[in-house]
């Protein structure tokens, strides 16, 4: 009887360890090309127009509390920049990009940032400026899956 209980425990523990290992490998594989990026919030901006406006990236809670991540100065055509913050959020946030065109302030939601995320990636490509707004191509990794919406 003692032997059966011992083997049952070994089988259950083995299944748990194998399950955790498979989950870890799948989450690592889901990162794809973003696997090499540092933990934290990674922002890459590429510009395809003559000159981009200054961009400001912020995290905003449901209560309206804002955390400034980075301000990116105007980029020349075909210029890009990559920024990483080691920030690992302790609350749920929404990431926004703010910019001003023709004297008008714009705010665009980019990504939901769940609490305790270890790695998030947003790649923005400034495709064009139409009707006083930037048309972005977006791709990235939200902590679980890759996503893409290339405007």
Protein Blocks (a to p, Z undefined) as FASTA:
>chain_A
ZZmmmmmmmmmmmmmmmmmmmmmmmmmmmnmmmmmpcedjddddddfbfbdcdddddddd
fkopacdfbdcddddehiacddddfbdcfbdcdddddddeehiacdddfbdcdehiabdc
dddddfbacehiacddddddehjaccddeZZ
